[in-house]
């Protein structure tokens, strides 16, 4: 599984349509998606799952209005239950053979984060339908896994959390060792690092992409809450201490950079999983969720230091996170296998 900063052909999205995901506040969400598409389309393809061409046309109009480069947008007629393609989409792997890069899809079961939001049958079939459309090899891992629950450095190391991957609502029939064996076999990693719990409001049981991310093969950014009275303070402190003891597959310690948490975001008294760690790395930019608070600029500056060759773009996700996810949750990268200048279909 390549690191997210490696060259990409496209970013996949599943266009939002399930109003129950944002009760009473859906209207603002397509505009956030359009802003995301605008920035991605400036440097690479954007592939969008929609139910039909009848749905694609108004989406196309909205994207034009928001300044997206329509020539770099492709629509794919894949019906979905919801928009969280990080978790229901394909997880790609690559290999280099005789100077050529080959790409395949790993297909992991998706059960809506432990049967929380049925139905999810359409979402669960997305990797199979994409593999069929692109005529790509697909490997069935025989295990529930969401891509938001893992992060890789492209050099053999994978980050995850015990609160999610060892939760009995995913793979109660598998031991920790058996889960690790499947991650190694299907994602090509050799070392697996386990953190503890995720952040408050996260209905995924603690996805890693809300708390801790690789930004290079040897540097990790991790969210930290400075207010000891906040419910995120203790779990994030525990995770930081764990990270400071961890090493890569060559037993070298990682450089750990802390990222502030935004001030608590609520909707109708519900604490939402707002985090700057839910950023998306694209070929030219890093898209970072912001939350209308004074810590936004601090987080953007920290991430700019980690990605000197990419433009850091803050996107207001205050409305989007009411659905309990942000930019990384609604996107999935497709690694590049051909010339970046080729016109992909």
C-alpha positions in Angstrom: 0.0 0.0 0.0 1.7 3.2 -1.1 1.9 6.3 1.2 -0.7 9.0 0.5 2.0 11.4 -0.7 3.2 9.2 -3.5 2.0 10.1 -7.0 -1.7 9.8 -7.5 -3.8 9.3 -10.6 -7.0 10.5 -9.0 -9.0 11.0 -5.9 -12.3 9.1 -5.5 -15.4 10.6 -3.9 -18.9 9.3 -3.4 -21.3 12.3 -3.9 -23.4 13.0 -0.8 -27.1 12.2 -1.0 -28.2 10.7 2.3 -29.9 13.5 4.2 -30.1 11.4 7.3 -26.3 11.7 7.7 -26.7 15.5 8.3 -30.2 15.8 9.8 -31.4 19.4 9.4 -28.2 20.6 7.8 -27.6 18.7 4.5 -27.9 21.8 2.2 -24.4 23.1 3.0 -22.7 19.7 2.4 -22.6 19.6 -1.5 -20.9 23.0 -1.4 -18.1 21.6 0.8 -17.6 18.7 -1.6 -17.5 21.1 -4.5 -14.7 23.1 -2.8 -12.8 19.9 -2.3 -13.2 18.9 -5.9 -12.1 22.4 -7.1 -8.8 22.1 -5.4 -8.1 18.5 -6.3 -9.0 19.0 -10.0 -6.3 21.6 -10.4 -3.6 18.9 -10.3 -5.2 15.6 -11.0 -8.4 13.6 -11.8 -11.4 13.5 -9.5 -13.6 10.4 -9.8 -17.1 10.8 -8.4 -19.5 8.0 -7.7 -23.1 9.0 -8.5 -26.3 6.9 -9.0 -26.9 8.0 -12.6 -26.3 10.6 -15.2 -29.4 12.4 -14.0 -27.6 13.0 -10.7 -24.3 13.8 -12.4 -25.6 16.8 -14.4 -26.6 19.0 -11.4 -23.3 18.0 -9.7 -21.4 19.0 -12.8 -23.2 22.4 -12.8 -22.3 23.0 -9.2 -18.7 22.1 -9.8 -18.5 24.6 -12.7 -20.0 27.3 -10.5 -17.4 26.6 -7.8 -14.5 26.8 -10.2 -13.6 23.2 -10.6 -11.8 22.1 -13.8 -14.5 19.9 -15.3 -12.1 18.3 -17.8 -10.4 16.6 -14.8 -13.7 15.2 -13.3 -15.0 11.8 -14.2 -18.4 10.4 -13.1 -18.9 6.7 -12.3 -22.3 5.2 -12.0 -21.9 3.4 -8.7 -24.9 3.7 -6.3 -23.9 4.1 -2.7 -25.7 4.2 0.7 -23.6 7.1 1.8 -20.5 9.2 1.0 -17.7 7.8 3.2 -15.6 6.3 0.5 -12.4 6.3 2.6 -14.1 3.4 4.4 -16.2 1.7 1.6 -14.0 2.3 -1.3 -11.1 0.3 -2.7 -7.7 0.2 -0.9 -5.1 0.1 -3.6 -1.8 -1.7 -3.6 1.0 -1.5 -6.1 4.1 -3.4 -7.1 7.0 -2.7 -9.5 7.8 -5.4 -12.1 10.6 -4.9 -14.6 10.3 -1.1 -14.4 6.5 -1.0 -14.6 4.2 -0.2 -11.8 1.2 -2.5 -11.5 -1.9 -1.7 -9.4 -4.5 -3.8 -7.8 -7.4 -3.4 -5.4 -7.7 -5.1 -2.0 -11.3 -5.7 -1.0 -12.1 -5.6 2.7 -15.6 -6.1 4.1 -17.5 -3.0 5.2 -20.2 -3.2 7.8 -20.9 0.5 8.5 -18.5 0.6 11.5 -20.0 -2.3 13.4 -23.5 -2.4 12.0 -24.2 1.2 13.2 -26.0 2.6 10.1 -27.7 -0.1 7.9 -28.2 -0.6 5.1 -24.7 -0.6 3.7 -24.9 -3.2 0.9 -24.3 -0.7 -1.9 -21.3 0.7 -0.1 -19.9 -2.8 0.5 -20.0 -3.6 -3.2 -18.1 -0.5 -4.4 -14.6 -2.0 -4.6 -15.9 -4.9 -6.7 -17.7 -2.6 -9.1 -14.7 -0.3 -9.5 -12.4 -3.4 -10.1 -14.8 -4.6 -12.8 -15.0 -1.2 -14.5 -11.2 -0.8 -14.6 -10.5 -4.5 -15.2 -8.1 -4.5 -12.3 -7.1 -7.4 -10.1 -8.9 -7.6 -6.8 -7.9 -9.5 -3.7 -10.6 -10.4 -1.1 -9.1 -10.1 2.4 -11.9 -11.8 4.2 -11.9 -9.3 7.0 -13.8 -6.1 7.9 -11.5 -3.0 7.5 -12.0 0.7 6.9 -9.2 2.6 5.3 -9.8 5.4 7.8 -8.6 3.0 10.5 -5.1 2.6 9.1 -2.3 4.8 7.8 0.9 3.7 6.1 4.3 5.3 5.5 5.0 3.5 2.3 8.1 1.9 3.9 6.6 -1.1 5.6 5.0 0.4 8.7 1.3 0.7 9.5 -0.5 2.7 12.2 -3.9 1.8 13.7 -5.8 1.7 17.0 -6.8 -1.1 19.3 -10.2 0.6 20.0 -11.2 0.1 16.3 -9.5 -2.9 14.8 -9.9 -5.1 17.9 -13.5 -4.1 18.5 -15.7 -7.1 18.5 -18.2 -5.4 16.2 -15.8 -5.9 13.3 -13.9 -9.2 13.4 -14.9 -11.1 16.5 -13.7 -14.3 15.0 -10.1 -13.1 14.5 -7.4 -12.6 17.1 -5.0 -9.6 17.2 -2.3 -11.8 15.6 -4.6 -13.0 12.9 -5.6 -9.4 12.1 -2.0 -8.5 11.9 -1.3 -11.4 9.6 -3.9 -10.2 7.1 -2.7 -6.7 7.2 0.8 -7.9 6.4 -0.4 -10.3 3.6 -2.7 -7.9 1.8 -1.1 -4.5 2.3 2.6 -5.4 2.1 3.5 -4.0 5.5 5.9 -5.6 7.9 5.5 -3.6 11.2 2.2 -2.7 12.8 2.0 0.1 15.5 -1.0 0.1 17.8 -2.3 3.2 19.5 -5.2 3.3 21.9 -8.4 5.3 21.7 -9.7 7.9 19.3 -11.4 11.2 19.9 -14.7 12.2 21.4 -17.7 12.1 19.0 -16.0 9.6 16.6 -18.6 6.9 15.8 -16.0 4.7 14.1 -14.6 3.5 17.4 -11.4 5.4 17.0 -10.1 5.9 13.4 -6.5 6.7 13.1 -7.1 9.4 10.5 -8.7 11.6 13.2 -5.7 11.5 15.5 -2.3 10.4 14.0 -0.9 10.5 10.5 2.3 9.8 8.7 3.6 12.8 6.8 6.8 11.1 5.6 8.4 7.7 6.1 10.0 8.9 9.4 7.7 11.7 10.6 4.4 11.4 12.4 1.9 14.2 13.3 -0.4 13.5 16.2 -3.3 15.4 17.6 -2.9 16.8 21.1 -5.4 18.5 23.4 -3.8 21.0 25.8 -6.9 21.5 28.0 -6.7 18.9 30.8 -10.4 19.4 31.4 -11.3 18.3 27.9 -12.4 14.7 27.3 -9.8 14.3 24.6 -6.9 15.2 26.8 -6.1 11.8 28.4 -6.5 9.5 25.4 -4.4 11.8 23.2 -1.7 12.1 25.9 -1.6 8.3 26.1 -1.2 8.0 22.3 1.6 10.6 22.3 3.5 8.6 24.9 3.1 5.4 22.9 4.4 7.1 19.8 7.5 8.4 21.6 8.5 4.7 22.2 7.8 3.4 18.7 10.3 2.7 16.0 10.1 1.9 12.3 10.9 -1.5 10.8 14.6 -0.7 11.1 14.1 0.1 14.8 14.7 3.8 14.2 12.5 6.1 16.4 10.1 8.4 14.6 10.1 12.1 14.8 6.7 13.0 16.4 5.2 16.5 15.7 2.1 17.5 17.7 -0.9 19.1 16.1 -3.5 21.1 18.2 -7.1 20.0 18.4 -9.6 22.6 17.4 -11.9 24.0 20.0 -14.8 21.6 20.6 -17.4 21.7 17.8 -21.0 20.8 18.7 -24.2 20.5 16.8 -27.5 20.3 18.8 -25.4 19.5 21.9 -23.6 16.7 20.2 -19.8 16.7 20.4 -18.4 16.2 16.9 -15.1 14.5 15.9 -13.5 17.7 14.6 -9.8 17.2 14.0 -7.1 18.8 11.8 -5.5 15.3 11.4 -8.3 14.5 8.9 -6.4 16.1 6.1 -6.0 14.8 2.5 -2.7 14.8 0.7 -3.0 15.3 -3.1 -0.3 15.7 -5.8 0.0 19.4 -5.4 -1.9 20.3 -2.2 -2.9 19.2 1.3 -6.5 19.9 2.1 -7.0 20.5 5.8 -10.4 20.8 7.6 -10.9 24.0 9.5 -13.5 24.8 12.1 -13.8 28.6 12.4 -11.5 28.9 15.5 -8.2 30.6 16.3 -6.4 27.3 16.2 -7.0 26.8 12.5 -4.1 28.9 11.4 -1.7 27.3 13.9 -2.6 23.8 12.5 -2.2 25.0 8.9 1.2 26.5 9.7 2.4 23.2 11.3 1.3 21.2 8.3 2.9 23.6 5.9 6.3 22.9 7.6 5.7 19.2 7.0 4.8 19.6 3.3 7.1 22.4 2.0 6.5 21.3 -1.6 2.7 21.4 -1.4 0.2 24.2 -0.9 -1.8 23.9 2.4 -5.4 24.7 1.8 -7.9 25.1 4.7 -11.5 24.1 3.9 -14.2 25.0 6.4 -15.7 21.7 7.5 -17.9 22.9 10.3 -21.0 21.8 8.4 -19.4 18.6 7.0 -18.3 17.2 10.3 -21.9 17.2 11.5 -22.0 13.9 9.5 -19.2 12.8 11.8 -16.4 12.9 9.3 -14.3 15.4 7.3 -12.1 15.6 4.2 -10.1 12.4 4.6 -13.2 10.5 5.4 -14.9 11.4 2.2 -12.0 10.7 -0.2 -9.8 7.9 -1.3 -6.6 8.1 -3.4 -5.9 6.0 -6.5 -2.2 5.6 -7.0 -0.6 6.5 -10.3 0.7 3.7 -12.6 1.2 5.6 -15.9 2.5 9.0 -17.0 1.0 11.9 -15.2 0.5 13.6 -18.5 -1.6 10.8 -20.0 -5.3 11.5 -20.6 -6.9 9.0 -18.3 -10.4 7.7 -19.2 
